[in-house]
Amino acid sequence: MLIGGFIVTGSQPKKIMVRALGPLLPVNENLADPTLELHDSSGAIVAANDNWRDTQQDALIATTIPPTNDYDSAIVRSVNPGAYTAVLAGKGGTTGVGLVEVYDLDLTVDSRLANISTRGFVDQGDTVLIGGTIVVGSGTTTVLFRALGPSVGVANPLNDPTLELHDGQGSIIATNDNWQDTQAAAIQATTIPPADPREAAILRELTPGAYTAIVRGKNNTTGVALIEAYQLN
């Protein structure tokens, strides 16, 4: 199971699309048939999908970015400001590598995606936790990335997460192990520093483009971790 979270801030509903991908991911052991549930802050399921063409096909095609495989899942929804969770699972209990994405489909309303997060299991080797974000617009955006483990509050947490930030070309532009080792004052000033000193964080001014945050376990340790990105301006 892969859990993606996002927070909508502002005063107006926000039109979003959530995609759960698996079959065509360029990785080993990809998830053949992902399912998708969207939950509100109370935990109630507000929408669900198995194969994206089964429901909302026309609306998803109209976004111009529908999934490319019929077994992928997707939901288009107008949501009120608040916290939401997207749960990706394998149909029939199947397992594999999956990807959950959230897209902001309307940049004109008085609301925004202020936070996105992903929770999943970090294993050894290439089985890492990856979070991505795309910065749009013409100026820079201040983003705080957090890699949490000890404070996540689940069984078998990743006790010492490390964090890498990559740009759209794949180059590493920042790294961190323990957040208090670098940028401690700046991260503290955001008022949302990690709760545990073993957790990692990076505060960065980003120009428009695509960015990827990768969470690993220090010394090849394993466990459940959470990667978050907060837009601060």
C-alpha positions as CSV (number, residue, x, y, z in Angstrom):
1,M,0.0,0.0,0.0
2,L,1.2,3.5,-0.9
3,I,-0.4,6.5,0.7
4,G,-0.3,10.0,-0.8
5,G,-1.5,13.0,1.1
6,F,-2.2,16.6,0.1
7,I,-3.6,19.7,1.7
8,V,-5.6,22.3,-0.1
9,T,-5.5,25.8,1.4
10,G,-7.5,28.9,0.5
11,S,-11.2,29.8,0.3
12,Q,-12.5,28.1,-2.8
13,P,-12.8,24.5,-4.1
14,K,-9.9,23.2,-6.0
15,K,-10.2,20.9,-9.0
16,I,-7.6,18.1,-8.8
17,M,-6.7,14.9,-10.5
18,V,-5.2,11.9,-8.6
19,R,-3.5,9.1,-10.6
20,A,-2.4,5.7,-9.4
21,L,0.1,4.2,-11.9
22,G,1.9,0.8,-12.1
23,P,1.9,-1.3,-15.3
24,L,4.1,1.0,-17.4
25,L,6.5,2.3,-14.7
26,P,10.1,1.8,-15.9
27,V,11.1,-0.3,-12.9
28,N,11.4,-3.9,-11.9
29,E,8.4,-5.5,-10.2
30,N,5.9,-2.8,-11.1
31,L,2.4,-3.1,-9.8
32,A,0.2,-4.7,-12.6
33,D,-3.2,-3.4,-11.5
34,P,-3.4,-0.5,-9.0
35,T,-6.6,0.6,-7.3
36,L,-7.2,4.1,-5.9
37,E,-9.2,5.5,-3.0
38,L,-9.5,9.2,-2.1
39,H,-10.3,9.9,1.6
40,D,-11.2,13.2,3.3
41,S,-9.8,14.3,6.6
42,S,-12.3,12.2,8.5
43,G,-11.1,9.1,6.8
44,A,-14.3,8.7,4.7
45,I,-13.9,7.5,1.1
46,V,-15.1,10.4,-1.2
47,A,-14.1,8.6,-4.5
48,A,-12.7,5.4,-5.7
49,N,-11.5,3.8,-9.0
50,D,-10.0,0.6,-10.3
51,N,-9.4,1.1,-14.1
52,W,-9.6,4.7,-15.2
53,R,-11.7,4.1,-18.3
54,D,-14.5,2.5,-16.2
55,T,-15.5,5.9,-14.7
56,Q,-14.9,9.5,-15.6
57,Q,-13.2,8.6,-18.9
58,D,-14.2,11.7,-20.8
59,A,-13.3,14.0,-17.9
60,L,-9.9,12.4,-17.5
61,I,-9.2,12.6,-21.2
62,A,-10.2,16.3,-21.1
63,T,-7.3,17.0,-18.7
64,T,-4.9,16.0,-21.5
65,I,-2.9,13.9,-19.0
66,P,-5.0,10.7,-18.5
67,P,-3.1,7.5,-17.6
68,T,-1.6,5.6,-20.5
69,N,-2.5,2.1,-19.4
70,D,-6.1,0.9,-19.0
71,Y,-5.2,-0.8,-15.7
72,D,-4.1,2.4,-14.1
73,S,-6.5,4.3,-11.9
74,A,-7.5,7.9,-11.7
75,I,-10.0,10.3,-10.1
76,V,-11.0,13.9,-11.1
77,R,-12.6,15.8,-8.3
78,S,-13.4,19.3,-7.1
79,V,-12.4,19.3,-3.4
80,N,-13.0,21.9,-0.7
81,P,-10.0,23.2,1.3
82,G,-8.7,20.6,3.8
83,A,-6.6,17.5,4.1
84,Y,-7.0,14.5,1.8
85,T,-5.4,11.1,1.4
86,A,-5.0,9.0,-1.7
87,V,-4.5,5.2,-1.1
88,L,-2.9,3.1,-3.8
89,A,-3.2,-0.7,-3.4
90,G,-2.7,-3.7,-5.6
91,K,-6.0,-5.3,-6.8
92,G,-6.6,-8.6,-5.1
93,G,-3.7,-8.1,-2.7
94,T,-1.1,-8.0,-5.4
95,T,2.2,-6.2,-4.8
96,G,4.7,-4.2,-6.7
97,V,6.1,-0.7,-7.3
98,G,3.4,2.0,-7.8
99,L,3.2,5.7,-8.2
100,V,0.5,8.1,-6.9
101,E,0.3,11.6,-8.3
102,V,-1.8,14.7,-7.5
103,Y,-2.3,17.4,-10.2
104,D,-3.7,20.9,-9.6
105,L,-6.0,21.5,-12.6
106,D,-7.1,25.0,-11.8
107,L,-4.5,27.7,-10.9
108,T,-7.0,30.5,-11.2
109,V,-9.1,30.0,-8.0
110,D,-8.2,31.3,-4.5
111,S,-6.8,28.0,-3.3
112,R,-3.7,26.0,-3.8
113,L,-2.0,22.7,-3.1
114,A,0.2,23.7,-0.1
115,N,1.5,20.3,0.9
116,I,2.0,16.9,-0.8
117,S,3.3,13.8,0.9
118,T,3.8,10.1,0.3
119,R,4.1,7.3,2.9
120,G,5.5,3.9,2.1
121,F,8.0,1.2,2.9
122,V,11.7,1.9,2.3
123,D,13.7,-1.2,1.6
124,Q,17.3,-1.8,0.6
125,G,18.8,-1.2,-2.9
126,D,16.6,0.5,-5.4
127,T,13.4,0.1,-3.3
128,V,13.4,3.6,-2.0
129,L,10.6,6.2,-1.4
130,I,10.4,8.8,-4.1
131,G,8.4,12.1,-3.9
132,G,8.2,14.5,-6.8
133,T,6.9,18.0,-7.3
134,I,6.7,20.4,-10.2
135,V,7.2,24.2,-9.6
136,V,5.2,26.4,-12.0
137,G,5.2,30.1,-12.7
138,S,7.9,32.6,-13.5
139,G,9.6,33.2,-10.1
140,T,11.2,31.1,-7.4
141,T,9.2,29.2,-4.8
142,T,10.4,28.3,-1.3
143,V,9.8,24.6,-0.6
144,L,10.5,22.6,2.6
145,F,11.1,18.9,2.0
146,R,10.9,16.6,5.1
147,A,11.8,12.9,5.3
148,L,10.2,11.5,8.4
149,G,10.5,8.1,10.1
150,P,10.7,8.0,13.9
151,S,7.8,10.4,14.3
152,V,5.4,8.9,11.7
153,G,3.6,6.8,14.4
154,V,3.4,3.5,12.7
155,A,4.8,0.0,13.3
156,N,8.3,-0.6,11.9
157,P,9.3,3.0,11.1
158,L,12.4,4.0,9.3
159,N,14.6,5.0,12.3
160,D,17.1,7.2,10.4
161,P,16.0,8.5,7.0
162,T,18.3,10.3,4.6
163,L,17.1,12.7,1.9
164,E,18.3,13.7,-1.5
165,L,16.9,16.4,-3.7
166,H,17.3,16.0,-7.5
167,D,16.5,18.5,-10.3
168,G,14.8,17.7,-13.6
169,Q,18.0,16.4,-15.1
170,G,18.6,14.0,-12.2
171,S,21.4,15.9,-10.6
172,I,21.6,16.0,-6.8
173,I,21.2,19.6,-5.7
174,A,20.9,19.1,-2.0
175,T,21.3,16.3,0.6
176,N,20.6,15.9,4.3
177,D,20.8,13.2,7.0
178,N,19.8,14.8,10.3
179,W,18.0,18.1,9.9
180,Q,19.7,19.9,12.7
181,D,23.1,19.3,11.1
182,T,22.5,21.8,8.3
183,Q,20.0,24.7,7.9
184,A,18.7,24.2,11.5
185,A,17.8,27.8,12.2
186,A,16.1,28.3,8.8
187,I,14.1,25.1,9.1
188,Q,13.1,25.9,12.7
189,A,11.9,29.3,11.5
190,T,9.4,27.7,9.2
191,T,7.6,26.5,12.4
192,I,7.3,23.0,10.9
193,P,10.7,21.3,11.6
194,P,10.8,17.6,11.9
195,A,10.0,16.3,15.4
196,D,12.9,14.0,15.7
197,P,16.6,15.0,15.2
198,R,17.3,11.8,13.2
199,E,14.8,12.9,10.6
200,A,16.0,14.8,7.5
201,A,14.9,18.1,5.9
202,I,15.9,20.4,3.1
203,L,14.8,24.1,2.7
204,R,15.3,25.4,-0.9
205,E,14.4,28.2,-3.2
206,L,13.4,26.5,-6.5
207,T,13.0,27.8,-10.0
208,P,10.2,26.5,-12.2
209,G,10.8,22.8,-13.1
210,A,10.5,19.2,-11.9
211,Y,12.1,18.0,-8.7
212,T,12.5,14.6,-7.1
213,A,13.1,13.8,-3.4
214,I,14.5,10.4,-2.5
215,V,14.3,8.8,0.9
216,R,16.6,6.0,1.9
217,G,17.5,4.3,5.2
218,K,20.9,5.2,6.6
219,N,23.3,2.2,6.4
220,N,20.7,0.3,4.4
221,T,18.1,0.2,7.2
222,T,14.5,-0.4,6.3
223,G,11.1,0.7,7.5
224,V,8.1,2.9,6.8
225,A,8.8,6.6,6.0
226,L,7.0,9.7,4.9
227,I,8.3,12.3,2.4
228,E,6.6,15.7,2.4
229,A,6.9,18.9,0.3
230,Y,5.5,22.2,1.7
231,Q,5.1,25.3,-0.5
232,L,6.0,28.2,1.9
233,N,5.3,31.2,-0.3
